[in-house]
Amino acid sequence: MEILDLPPGEASRLIPLLQDLHALHVEHQPARYPAAPSDAALGQWLHEWLQQEDITALIAESPQGALLGYVLFGIEHRPPLPVRFEETRVMVHHIITAKDFRRMGVGQALLTAVRQRAETQGIGTIATTYAPFNKASAGLFESQGLRPALTMAEWRA
């Protein structure tokens, strides 16, 4: 397995895994997420997102070139507030491993690469959000030392 940067021009490679990730969210929170977005819409959105200077996609690729998983993250610069310290942090937006390669260390390898990138840039904080139903994400992040710091609640009519 090799961890590689994914250029914006190859964003469409992520669509099948993103569709799987999105379907999981729709299944558990249908009032929050639109069902079955088109591949074209996802491809355009991913391409535009990856063109942003502070957004990076890393992929885990097999020796044969198969996509094993990906992580999409950004660098966020948060100014100081009277109630919060200034910080620069890495925000993990997406992480998913292809179904056939789960529980084989792909997610661990991707998050280790994110941590290495953060450390190389002198960034000492990695953050993420995940839904309460997503026990796999919770376990993966916890195994990498990420601990819940906030709880978000919402009401929907």
Order of alpha helices (4+ residues) and beta strands (2+ residues): beta-alpha-alpha-beta-beta-beta-alpha-beta-alpha
